[in-house]
């Protein structure tokens, strides 16, 4: 049974990859669009640098791109080089005045009207879940159906109608139905 659960954990982790990838790309594009529009420049970070480690992460990405890309990196290159955690950090309390209030709340409209801290918590939860998958850690004990629903909910906030594209490559429902042991709801859905 342990071996069966081990192999299923690998299968379900792989099945989550398209949904997590889709969420990350849609999130970064939506944030970049809103910040570009609000600050009237594609290199919005030069006008409104993120608080905390954000400015350091951007600088490190630019330096790496300068060394490896063979051309002067564009703002799109920099945006694509930013990790998921960077985008989630833009919703932290320390970035509320520079990022959320002037621009990022619009990335979730018209569907989401809740507070920044709740959206940050949802995305942070999924960031930690994503990291568990990418680091080959067990996820079988989680309420994975709820994780899938949250991803779909956030994608729909960011790009209404985009979940139809995701459904074309998502086989999570089938993989989740093959769970060797049922989810019993023990503990919290922790990352």
GIZI-V596123 format. One record per backbone hydrogen bond with DSSP energy under -0.5 kcal/mol. CO is the residue of the C=O (numbers start at 0). NH is the residue of the N-H. E is the energy in kcal/mol with one decimal. If there is no record, write none. Layout:
# GIZI-V596123
co = [CO | CO]
nh = [NH | NH]
e = [E | E]
This chain:
# GIZI-V596123
co = [0 | 1 | 2 | 3 | 4 | 5 | 6 | 7 | 8 | 9 | 10 | 11 | 12 | 13 | 13 | 15 | 16 | 17 | 18 | 19 | 20 | 21 | 22 | 23 | 24 | 25 | 26 | 27 | 28 | 29 | 30 | 31 | 32 | 33 | 34 | 35 | 35 | 40 | 41 | 42 | 43 | 43 | 49 | 50 | 51 | 52 | 53 | 54 | 55 | 56 | 57 | 58 | 59 | 60 | 61 | 62 | 63 | 64 | 73 | 74 | 75 | 76 | 77 | 78 | 82 | 82 | 83 | 84 | 85 | 86 | 87 | 88 | 91 | 92 | 94 | 94 | 95 | 98 | 98 | 99 | 102 | 103 | 104 | 105 | 107 | 110 | 114 | 115 | 116 | 117 | 118 | 119 | 120 | 121 | 122 | 123 | 124 | 125 | 126 | 127 | 128 | 129 | 130 | 131 | 132 | 138 | 141 | 142 | 142 | 143 | 144 | 145 | 146 | 147 | 148 | 149 | 150 | 151 | 152 | 153 | 154 | 158 | 160 | 161 | 161 | 162 | 163 | 164 | 165 | 165 | 168 | 170 | 171 | 172 | 173 | 174 | 175 | 187]
nh = [4 | 5 | 6 | 7 | 8 | 9 | 10 | 11 | 12 | 13 | 14 | 15 | 16 | 16 | 17 | 19 | 20 | 21 | 22 | 23 | 24 | 25 | 26 | 27 | 28 | 29 | 30 | 31 | 32 | 33 | 34 | 35 | 36 | 37 | 38 | 39 | 40 | 43 | 43 | 45 | 46 | 47 | 54 | 53 | 54 | 56 | 57 | 58 | 59 | 60 | 61 | 62 | 63 | 64 | 65 | 66 | 67 | 68 | 77 | 78 | 79 | 80 | 81 | 81 | 85 | 86 | 87 | 88 | 89 | 89 | 90 | 91 | 94 | 95 | 98 | 99 | 100 | 102 | 103 | 104 | 105 | 106 | 107 | 108 | 111 | 112 | 118 | 119 | 120 | 121 | 122 | 123 | 124 | 125 | 126 | 127 | 128 | 129 | 130 | 131 | 132 | 133 | 134 | 136 | 135 | 141 | 143 | 145 | 146 | 147 | 148 | 149 | 150 | 151 | 152 | 153 | 154 | 155 | 156 | 157 | 158 | 161 | 163 | 164 | 165 | 166 | 167 | 167 | 168 | 169 | 170 | 174 | 175 | 176 | 177 | 177 | 178 | 189]
e = [-2.4 | -2.3 | -2.5 | -2.2 | -2.4 | -1.6 | -2.1 | -3.2 | -2.0 | -2.3 | -2.1 | -1.4 | -0.7 | -0.8 | -0.5 | -2.6 | -2.8 | -2.7 | -2.4 | -2.4 | -2.4 | -2.5 | -2.7 | -2.5 | -2.3 | -2.5 | -2.7 | -2.6 | -2.5 | -2.3 | -2.7 | -2.6 | -2.3 | -2.7 | -2.6 | -0.9 | -1.1 | -0.5 | -0.6 | -2.4 | -1.0 | -3.0 | -0.7 | -0.8 | -0.6 | -2.5 | -2.2 | -2.4 | -2.7 | -2.2 | -2.5 | -2.4 | -2.3 | -2.8 | -2.4 | -1.7 | -2.1 | -2.7 | -2.0 | -2.7 | -2.4 | -1.3 | -0.8 | -1.0 | -0.9 | -1.3 | -2.2 | -2.3 | -0.9 | -0.6 | -1.9 | -1.9 | -1.3 | -1.5 | -2.9 | -1.1 | -2.8 | -1.4 | -2.9 | -1.8 | -1.7 | -1.2 | -1.2 | -1.3 | -2.3 | -0.5 | -1.7 | -3.0 | -2.1 | -2.3 | -2.5 | -2.8 | -2.3 | -1.9 | -2.3 | -2.4 | -2.0 | -2.8 | -2.3 | -1.9 | -2.0 | -2.8 | -1.6 | -2.9 | -1.7 | -2.0 | -1.7 | -0.7 | -1.4 | -2.5 | -2.4 | -2.3 | -2.2 | -2.4 | -2.5 | -2.6 | -2.6 | -2.2 | -1.9 | -2.3 | -2.7 | -2.9 | -1.3 | -1.0 | -1.7 | -2.6 | -0.7 | -0.7 | -1.6 | -1.1 | -0.6 | -2.0 | -3.4 | -1.7 | -0.7 | -1.0 | -1.5 | -2.5]
